[in-house]
Amino acid sequence: MASESDNSAPHAPDHGPTGAIQPLLELFDSLPQVMFCMKGADGRYLAVNDAFVRRSGRRSKRDVLGARATDLFPAPLAERYEEQDGHVFASGEPLRDELELIRRPDGSFGWYLTMKLPVEEAGEVTALVSVSRDLATPSDERIALEALTRVVELVQARLDEPLRVADLADAADCSEAQLERRMKKVFGLTATQYVLRVRVERATEMLTGSDDPIALIAATCGFYDQAGLTRQFARLAGETPARFRASHSG
């Protein structure tokens, strides 16, 4: 986390968002489950919506504009965000469907699906825009309508076993392509992402609610070994299972 004496400490941006961004900000401010931001090539935030301000733990947009990710978020998360940004700026290619585990301001855990798009001027990427959508758990009625109840039950029952998309499609009595469309419609995730989400959610419950060794938690949640759990957990949550347990238990 950058200190106030660092050169990277927040300051007012040299220029605000363009006029074209203002209507978008008003639109995104009306969507409490969607985080929006615009970043310059120097990594500083040029525009954010109210949901982003809440996610960063700040009180107003004034506290966020001009800051970098390292000023607002824990180091592991900030490093991941900046790595994603660097890819977009260097390649000019969008980043789509990045699954992220976050802790909400009320202390609960949630999942977000993030998309980042380059903004070009005269053939050069000068900024990026990012949208992260809160993946709220769908209602039982919606799941039933999409005939995915058996898939949900299968994942819960066989979480400690290898699960292929073909296994889930068989449970739903449909093709793999049909299953993927239904999973995206209901959960906003691919079948593989959904299984990973359930595995990590179970792991977070066990890490905070039990004293079980992390290796046992990894096996129970269907990871190949402790290293596999650690790698995936750190990628999604921004910290290792051990650090997560230490900071969130009790």
Phi and psi in degrees as GROMACS dihedral restraints (atoms count N, CA, C in turn):
[ dihedral_restraints ]
;  ai    aj    ak    al  type     phi  dphi    fc
    3     4     5     6     1   -72.4    20    10
    4     5     6     7     1   143.4    20    10
    6     7     8     9     1   -90.8    20    10
    7     8     9    10     1   169.8    20    10
    9    10    11    12     1   -66.5    20    10
   10    11    12    13     1   -21.9    20    10
   12    13    14    15     1   -86.9    20    10
   13    14    15    16     1    -9.1    20    10
   15    16    17    18     1   -71.0    20    10
   16    17    18    19     1   152.3    20    10
   18    19    20    21     1   -65.3    20    10
   19    20    21    22     1   -21.8    20    10
   21    22    23    24     1   -87.6    20    10
   22    23    24    25     1     4.1    20    10
   24    25    26    27     1   -61.5    20    10
   25    26    27    28     1   151.6    20    10
   27    28    29    30     1   -60.2    20    10
   28    29    30    31     1   143.8    20    10
   30    31    32    33     1  -146.8    20    10
   31    32    33    34     1   167.5    20    10
   33    34    35    36     1   -65.4    20    10
   34    35    36    37     1   135.1    20    10
   36    37    38    39     1   -65.7    20    10
   37    38    39    40     1   152.7    20    10
   39    40    41    42     1   -67.4    20    10
   40    41    42    43     1   -30.5    20    10
   42    43    44    45     1  -147.8    20    10
   43    44    45    46     1   146.3    20    10
   45    46    47    48     1   -84.5    20    10
   46    47    48    49     1  -177.9    20    10
   48    49    50    51     1   -63.3    20    10
   49    50    51    52     1   151.0    20    10
   51    52    53    54     1   -66.4    20    10
   52    53    54    55     1   163.9    20    10
   54    55    56    57     1   -57.1    20    10
   55    56    57    58     1   -31.2    20    10
   57    58    59    60     1   -68.0    20    10
   58    59    60    61     1   -24.5    20    10
   60    61    62    63     1   -78.8    20    10
   61    62    63    64     1   -27.0    20    10
   63    64    65    66     1   -57.9    20    10
   64    65    66    67     1   -46.2    20    10
   66    67    68    69     1   -61.8    20    10
   67    68    69    70     1   -35.3    20    10
   69    70    71    72     1   -64.9    20    10
   70    71    72    73     1   -40.4    20    10
   72    73    74    75     1   -61.2    20    10
   73    74    75    76     1   -42.4    20    10
   75    76    77    78     1   -63.0    20    10
   76    77    78    79     1   -39.5    20    10
   78    79    80    81     1   -64.7    20    10
   79    80    81    82     1   -48.5    20    10
   81    82    83    84     1   -70.0    20    10
   82    83    84    85     1   -26.3    20    10
   84    85    86    87     1   -65.0    20    10
   85    86    87    88     1   -22.2    20    10
   87    88    89    90     1   -86.8    20    10
   88    89    90    91     1    -0.1    20    10
   90    91    92    93     1  -115.3    20    10
   91    92    93    94     1    92.7    20    10
   93    94    95    96     1   -67.8    20    10
   94    95    96    97     1   -17.5    20    10
   96    97    98    99     1   -97.5    20    10
   97    98    99   100     1     7.6    20    10
   99   100   101   102     1  -125.0    20    10
  100   101   102   103     1   126.7    20    10
  102   103   104   105     1   -98.8    20    10
  103   104   105   106     1   133.7    20    10
  105   106   107   108     1  -127.9    20    10
  106   107   108   109     1   140.3    20    10
  108   109   110   111     1  -151.0    20    10
  109   110   111   112     1   158.1    20    10
  111   112   113   114     1  -126.8    20    10
  112   113   114   115     1   132.2    20    10
  114   115   116   117     1  -121.5    20    10
  115   116   117   118     1   143.7    20    10
  117   118   119   120     1   -85.1    20    10
  118   119   120   121     1   172.4    20    10
  120   121   122   123     1   -64.3    20    10
  121   122   123   124     1   -19.5    20    10
  123   124   125   126     1   -85.9    20    10
  124   125   126   127     1     5.1    20    10
  126   127   128   129     1    84.5    20    10
  127   128   129   130     1     3.9    20    10
  129   130   131   132     1   -92.8    20    10
  130   131   132   133     1   146.6    20    10
  132   133   134   135     1   -76.6    20    10
  133   134   135   136     1   126.4    20    10
  135   136   137   138     1   -98.3    20    10
  136   137   138   139     1   -27.7    20    10
  138   139   140   141     1  -156.6    20    10
  139   140   141   142     1   141.0    20    10
  141   142   143   144     1  -145.8    20    10
  142   143   144   145     1   156.6    20    10
  144   145   146   147     1   -99.3    20    10
  145   146   147   148     1   176.0    20    10
  147   148   149   150     1   -61.8    20    10
  148   149   150   151     1   -37.2    20    10
  150   151   152   153     1   -63.1    20    10
  151   152   153   154     1   -36.9    20    10
  153   154   155   156     1   -65.8    20    10
  154   155   156   157     1   -41.1    20    10
  156   157   158   159     1   -58.8    20    10
  157   158   159   160     1   -45.0    20    10
  159   160   161   162     1   -63.6    20    10
  160   161   162   163     1   -41.2    20    10
  162   163   164   165     1   -62.4    20    10
  163   164   165   166     1   -34.6    20    10
  165   166   167   168     1   -80.6    20    10
  166   167   168   169     1    -8.5    20    10
  168   169   170   171     1    79.5    20    10
  169   170   171   172     1    11.0    20    10
  171   172   173   174     1   -94.2    20    10
  172   173   174   175     1   170.4    20    10
  174   175   176   177     1   -95.2    20    10
  175   176   177   178     1   -26.4    20    10
  177   178   179   180     1  -150.7    20    10
  178   179   180   181     1   165.2    20    10
  180   181   182   183     1   -62.6    20    10
  181   182   183   184     1   -31.3    20    10
  183   184   185   186     1   -58.2    20    10
  184   185   186   187     1   -31.6    20    10
  186   187   188   189     1   -77.4    20    10
  187   188   189   190     1   -13.3    20    10
  189   190   191   192     1  -106.2    20    10
  190   191   192   193     1   -41.1    20    10
  192   193   194   195     1   -61.4    20    10
  193   194   195   196     1   131.1    20    10
  195   196   197   198     1    92.5    20    10
  196   197   198   199     1   -13.3    20    10
  198   199   200   201     1   -84.9    20    10
  199   200   201   202     1   165.1    20    10
  201   202   203   204     1  -107.5    20    10
  202   203   204   205     1   168.9    20    10
  204   205   206   207     1   -57.5    20    10
  205   206   207   208     1   -36.3    20    10
  207   208   209   210     1   -66.6    20    10
  208   209   210   211     1   -19.5    20    10
  210   211   212   213     1   -83.6    20    10
  211   212   213   214     1   -17.6    20    10
  213   214   215   216     1  -115.0    20    10
  214   215   216   217     1   -26.9    20    10
  216   217   218   219     1  -125.8    20    10
  217   218   219   220     1   158.2    20    10
  219   220   221   222     1   -55.1    20    10
  220   221   222   223     1   148.5    20    10
  222   223   224   225     1   -51.4    20    10
  223   224   225   226     1   -47.6    20    10
  225   226   227   228     1   -60.7    20    10
  226   227   228   229     1   -40.1    20    10
  228   229   230   231     1   -69.3    20    10
  229   230   231   232     1   -44.6    20    10
  231   232   233   234     1   -59.6    20    10
  232   233   234   235     1   -41.4    20    10
  234   235   236   237     1   -62.9    20    10
  235   236   237   238     1   -38.8    20    10
  237   238   239   240     1   -67.9    20    10
  238   239   240   241     1   -43.7    20    10
  240   241   242   243     1   -60.4    20    10
  241   242   243   244     1   -43.0    20    10
  243   244   245   246     1   -71.6    20    10
  244   245   246   247     1   -30.4    20    10
  246   247   248   249     1   -65.0    20    10
  247   248   249   250     1   -43.1    20    10
  249   250   251   252     1   -61.1    20    10
  250   251   252   253     1   -45.9    20    10
  252   253   254   255     1   -60.2    20    10
  253   254   255   256     1   -43.3    20    10
  255   256   257   258     1   -59.1    20    10
  256   257   258   259     1   -37.3    20    10
  258   259   260   261     1   -63.4    20    10
  259   260   261   262     1   -44.0    20    10
  261   262   263   264     1   -65.3    20    10
  262   263   264   265     1   -45.5    20    10
  264   265   266   267     1   -65.8    20    10
  265   266   267   268     1   -39.8    20    10
  267   268   269   270     1   -74.3    20    10
  268   269   270   271     1   -38.6    20    10
  270   271   272   273     1   -96.0    20    10
  271   272   273   274     1   -24.7    20    10
  273   274   275   276     1    73.6    20    10
  274   275   276   277     1     9.6    20    10
  276   277   278   279     1  -101.4    20    10
  277   278   279   280     1   144.6    20    10
  279   280   281   282     1   -71.4    20    10
  280   281   282   283     1   158.1    20    10
  282   283   284   285     1  -113.0    20    10
  283   284   285   286     1   124.1    20    10
  285   286   287   288     1  -125.3    20    10
  286   287   288   289     1   149.2    20    10
  288   289   290   291     1    53.7    20    10
  289   290   291   292     1    46.4    20    10
  291   292   293   294     1   -84.7    20    10
  292   293   294   295     1   117.7    20    10
  294   295   296   297     1   -87.0    20    10
  295   296   297   298     1   132.1    20    10
  297   298   299   300     1  -137.7    20    10
  298   299   300   301     1   135.4    20    10
  300   301   302   303     1   -94.7    20    10
  301   302   303   304     1   127.5    20    10
  303   304   305   306     1  -132.2    20    10
  304   305   306   307     1   160.5    20    10
  306   307   308   309     1  -104.8    20    10
  307   308   309   310     1   120.2    20    10
  309   310   311   312     1   -73.8    20    10
  310   311   312   313     1   164.8    20    10
  312   313   314   315     1   -56.6    20    10
  313   314   315   316     1   -28.7    20    10
  315   316   317   318     1   -82.5    20    10
  316   317   318   319     1     1.9    20    10
  318   319   320   321     1    95.8    20    10
  319   320   321   322     1   -12.7    20    10
  321   322   323   324     1   -78.6    20    10
  322   323   324   325     1   160.7    20    10
  324   325   326   327     1   -98.8    20    10
  325   326   327   328     1   148.5    20    10
  327   328   329   330     1  -149.1    20    10
  328   329   330   331     1   168.7    20    10
  330   331   332   333     1  -117.0    20    10
  331   332   333   334     1   139.3    20    10
  333   334   335   336     1  -125.9    20    10
  334   335   336   337     1   146.3    20    10
  336   337   338   339     1  -113.9    20    10
  337   338   339   340     1   122.2    20    10
  339   340   341   342     1  -112.7    20    10
  340   341   342   343     1   141.1    20    10
  342   343   344   345     1  -128.1    20    10
  343   344   345   346     1   136.3    20    10
  345   346   347   348     1  -127.0    20    10
  346   347   348   349     1   129.8    20    10
  348   349   350   351     1  -122.4    20    10
  349   350   351   352     1   139.9    20    10
  351   352   353   354     1   -75.0    20    10
  352   353   354   355     1   147.6    20    10
  354   355   356   357     1  -113.6    20    10
  355   356   357   358     1   120.2    20    10
  357   358   359   360     1  -108.6    20    10
  358   359   360   361     1   143.7    20    10
  360   361   362   363     1  -134.1    20    10
  361   362   363   364     1   124.2    20    10
  363   364   365   366     1    53.2    20    10
  364   365   366   367     1    40.1    20    10
  366   367   368   369     1    79.1    20    10
  367   368   369   370     1     4.8    20    10
  369   370   371   372     1  -118.0    20    10
  370   371   372   373     1   137.9    20    10
  372   373   374   375     1   -77.1    20    10
  373   374   375   376     1   110.4    20    10
  375   376   377   378     1  -105.6    20    10
  376   377   378   379     1   -13.9    20    10
  378   379   380   381     1  -162.4    20    10
  379   380   381   382     1   172.2    20    10
  381   382   383   384     1  -139.2    20    10
  382   383   384   385     1   154.3    20    10
  384   385   386   387     1  -117.5    20    10
  385   386   387   388     1   144.3    20    10
  387   388   389   390     1  -133.8    20    10
  388   389   390   391     1   137.1    20    10
  390   391   392   393     1  -128.0    20    10
  391   392   393   394     1   128.3    20    10
  393   394   395   396     1  -121.8    20    10
  394   395   396   397     1   123.6    20    10
  396   397   398   399     1  -105.2    20    10
  397   398   399   400     1   130.5    20    10
  399   400   401   402     1   -71.0    20    10
  400   401   402   403     1   121.2    20    10
  402   403   404   405     1   -89.4    20    10
  403   404   405   406     1    79.0    20    10
  405   406   407   408     1   -64.8    20    10
  406   407   408   409     1   141.9    20    10
  408   409   410   411     1   -63.9    20    10
  409   410   411   412     1   127.1    20    10
  411   412   413   414     1   -69.2    20    10
  412   413   414   415     1   157.4    20    10
  414   415   416   417     1   -71.7    20    10
  415   416   417   418     1   159.5    20    10
  417   418   419   420     1   -60.4    20    10
  418   419   420   421     1   -33.5    20    10
  420   421   422   423     1   -65.0    20    10
  421   422   423   424     1   -42.5    20    10
  423   424   425   426     1   -66.6    20    10
  424   425   426   427     1   -39.4    20    10
  426   427   428   429     1   -61.5    20    10
  427   428   429   430     1   -44.2    20    10
  429   430   431   432     1   -62.6    20    10
  430   431   432   433     1   -40.6    20    10
  432   433   434   435     1   -61.7    20    10
  433   434   435   436     1   -31.6    20    10
  435   436   437   438     1   -92.8    20    10
  436   437   438   439     1     7.0    20    10
  438   439   440   441     1    56.8    20    10
  439   440   441   442     1    39.7    20    10
  441   442   443   444     1  -109.7    20    10
  442   443   444   445     1     6.7    20    10
  444   445   446   447     1   -57.6    20    10
  445   446   447   448     1   -42.9    20    10
  447   448   449   450     1   -67.3    20    10
  448   449   450   451     1   -31.6    20    10
  450   451   452   453     1   -66.1    20    10
  451   452   453   454     1   -46.6    20    10
  453   454   455   456     1   -59.5    20    10
  454   455   456   457     1   -45.0    20    10
  456   457   458   459     1   -64.8    20    10
  457   458   459   460     1   -39.1    20    10
  459   460   461   462     1   -64.0    20    10
  460   461   462   463     1   -44.7    20    10
  462   463   464   465     1   -62.5    20    10
  463   464   465   466     1   -43.8    20    10
  465   466   467   468     1   -64.3    20    10
  466   467   468   469     1   -39.4    20    10
  468   469   470   471     1   -76.5    20    10
  469   470   471   472     1   -29.7    20    10
  471   472   473   474     1  -118.8    20    10
  472   473   474   475     1    33.1    20    10
  474   475   476   477     1   -63.3    20    10
  475   476   477   478     1   -28.2    20    10
  477   478   479   480     1   -86.4    20    10
  478   479   480   481     1     5.8    20    10
  480   481   482   483     1  -115.0    20    10
  481   482   483   484     1   159.9    20    10
  483   484   485   486     1   -63.7    20    10
  484   485   486   487     1   135.4    20    10
  486   487   488   489     1  -127.1    20    10
  487   488   489   490     1   123.4    20    10
  489   490   491   492     1   -99.6    20    10
  490   491   492   493     1   158.1    20    10
  492   493   494   495     1   -59.7    20    10
  493   494   495   496     1   -34.4    20    10
  495   496   497   498     1   -62.3    20    10
  496   497   498   499     1   -37.0    20    10
  498   499   500   501     1   -63.1    20    10
  499   500   501   502     1   -42.0    20    10
  501   502   503   504     1   -68.7    20    10
  502   503   504   505     1   -38.9    20    10
  504   505   506   507     1   -64.3    20    10
  505   506   507   508     1   -39.9    20    10
  507   508   509   510     1   -60.9    20    10
  508   509   510   511     1   -41.5    20    10
  510   511   512   513     1   -64.9    20    10
  511   512   513   514     1   -34.2    20    10
  513   514   515   516     1   -86.3    20    10
  514   515   516   517     1    -4.1    20    10
  516   517   518   519     1    56.9    20    10
  517   518   519   520     1    50.0    20    10
  519   520   521   522     1  -151.1    20    10
  520   521   522   523     1   173.9    20    10
  522   523   524   525     1   -76.6    20    10
  523   524   525   526     1   164.4    20    10
  525   526   527   528     1   -61.9    20    10
  526   527   528   529     1   -38.9    20    10
  528   529   530   531     1   -64.6    20    10
  529   530   531   532     1   -42.1    20    10
  531   532   533   534     1   -64.1    20    10
  532   533   534   535     1   -41.2    20    10
  534   535   536   537     1   -61.0    20    10
  535   536   537   538     1   -45.2    20    10
  537   538   539   540     1   -60.1    20    10
  538   539   540   541     1   -42.0    20    10
  540   541   542   543     1   -63.1    20    10
  541   542   543   544     1   -42.0    20    10
  543   544   545   546     1   -69.4    20    10
  544   545   546   547     1   -40.4    20    10
  546   547   548   549     1   -63.4    20    10
  547   548   549   550     1   -42.0    20    10
  549   550   551   552     1   -64.6    20    10
  550   551   552   553     1   -38.0    20    10
  552   553   554   555     1   -68.3    20    10
  553   554   555   556     1   -42.3    20    10
  555   556   557   558     1   -87.3    20    10
  556   557   558   559     1   -47.3    20    10
  558   559   560   561     1  -101.5    20    10
  559   560   561   562     1   -14.8    20    10
  561   562   563   564     1    74.5    20    10
  562   563   564   565     1    15.8    20    10
  564   565   566   567     1  -134.1    20    10
  565   566   567   568     1   154.6    20    10
  567   568   569   570     1   -72.1    20    10
  568   569   570   571     1   166.3    20    10
  570   571   572   573     1   -60.1    20    10
  571   572   573   574     1   -42.1    20    10
  573   574   575   576     1   -65.0    20    10
  574   575   576   577     1   -41.9    20    10
  576   577   578   579     1   -64.3    20    10
  577   578   579   580     1   -36.5    20    10
  579   580   581   582     1   -64.0    20    10
  580   581   582   583     1   -45.7    20    10
  582   583   584   585     1   -60.5    20    10
  583   584   585   586     1   -43.6    20    10
  585   586   587   588     1   -62.4    20    10
  586   587   588   589     1   -41.2    20    10
  588   589   590   591     1   -58.4    20    10
  589   590   591   592     1   -46.5    20    10
  591   592   593   594     1   -65.8    20    10
  592   593   594   595     1   -40.1    20    10
  594   595   596   597     1   -61.1    20    10
  595   596   597   598     1   -46.8    20    10
  597   598   599   600     1   -69.3    20    10
  598   599   600   601     1   -37.7    20    10
  600   601   602   603     1   -61.0    20    10
  601   602   603   604     1   -43.1    20    10
  603   604   605   606     1   -63.3    20    10
  604   605   606   607     1   -40.8    20    10
  606   607   608   609     1   -62.7    20    10
  607   608   609   610     1   -41.4    20    10
  609   610   611   612     1   -62.8    20    10
  610   611   612   613     1   -38.9    20    10
  612   613   614   615     1   -62.6    20    10
  613   614   615   616     1   -43.5    20    10
  615   616   617   618     1   -71.8    20    10
  616   617   618   619     1   -35.2    20    10
  618   619   620   621     1   -66.1    20    10
  619   620   621   622     1   -37.0    20    10
  621   622   623   624     1   -94.1    20    10
  622   623   624   625     1   -18.3    20    10
  624   625   626   627     1  -113.1    20    10
  625   626   627   628     1     4.2    20    10
  627   628   629   630     1  -147.5    20    10
  628   629   630   631     1   168.8    20    10
  630   631   632   633     1  -105.5    20    10
  631   632   633   634     1    15.6    20    10
  633   634   635   636     1   -59.5    20    10
  634   635   636   637     1   141.5    20    10
  636   637   638   639     1   -58.1    20    10
  637   638   639   640     1   148.1    20    10
  639   640   641   642     1   -62.6    20    10
  640   641   642   643     1   -33.1    20    10
  642   643   644   645     1   -62.4    20    10
  643   644   645   646     1   -40.2    20    10
  645   646   647   648     1   -67.4    20    10
  646   647   648   649     1   -40.4    20    10
  648   649   650   651     1   -61.1    20    10
  649   650   651   652     1   -41.6    20    10
  651   652   653   654     1   -59.3    20    10
  652   653   654   655     1   -46.2    20    10
  654   655   656   657     1   -66.2    20    10
  655   656   657   658     1   -42.1    20    10
  657   658   659   660     1   -64.2    20    10
  658   659   660   661     1   -32.5    20    10
  660   661   662   663     1   -94.0    20    10
  661   662   663   664     1     6.2    20    10
  663   664   665   666     1    88.2    20    10
  664   665   666   667     1    14.0    20    10
  666   667   668   669     1   -87.2    20    10
  667   668   669   670     1   150.0    20    10
  669   670   671   672     1   -60.2    20    10
  670   671   672   673     1   -41.5    20    10
  672   673   674   675     1  -160.3    20    10
  673   674   675   676     1  -177.5    20    10
  675   676   677   678     1   -62.4    20    10
  676   677   678   679     1   -37.3    20    10
  678   679   680   681     1   -63.2    20    10
  679   680   681   682     1   -37.2    20    10
  681   682   683   684     1   -65.0    20    10
  682   683   684   685     1   -42.7    20    10
  684   685   686   687     1   -62.8    20    10
  685   686   687   688     1   -46.5    20    10
  687   688   689   690     1   -59.9    20    10
  688   689   690   691     1   -43.9    20    10
  690   691   692   693     1   -63.0    20    10
  691   692   693   694     1   -49.4    20    10
  693   694   695   696     1   -69.0    20    10
  694   695   696   697     1   -40.4    20    10
  696   697   698   699     1   -65.2    20    10
  697   698   699   700     1   -44.1    20    10
  699   700   701   702     1   -64.8    20    10
  700   701   702   703     1   -37.0    20    10
  702   703   704   705     1   -66.1    20    10
  703   704   705   706     1   -38.7    20    10
  705   706   707   708     1   -88.1    20    10
  706   707   708   709     1   -39.7    20    10
  708   709   710   711     1  -100.2    20    10
  709   710   711   712     1   -13.5    20    10
  711   712   713   714     1    83.9    20    10
  712   713   714   715     1     5.5    20    10
  714   715   716   717     1  -154.7    20    10
  715   716   717   718     1   159.2    20    10
  717   718   719   720     1   -72.6    20    10
  718   719   720   721     1   160.7    20    10
  720   721   722   723     1   -56.5    20    10
  721   722   723   724     1   -38.7    20    10
  723   724   725   726     1   -64.5    20    10
  724   725   726   727     1   -45.1    20    10
  726   727   728   729     1   -67.7    20    10
  727   728   729   730     1   -37.3    20    10
  729   730   731   732     1   -61.2    20    10
  730   731   732   733     1   -45.8    20    10
  732   733   734   735     1   -62.1    20    10
  733   734   735   736     1   -42.5    20    10
  735   736   737   738     1   -65.9    20    10
  736   737   738   739     1   -35.8    20    10
  738   739   740   741     1   -89.4    20    10
  739   740   741   742     1   -18.1    20    10
  741   742   743   744     1  -117.6    20    10
  742   743   744   745     1    -8.2    20    10
  744   745   746   747     1   -74.3    20    10
  745   746   747   748     1   149.3    20    10
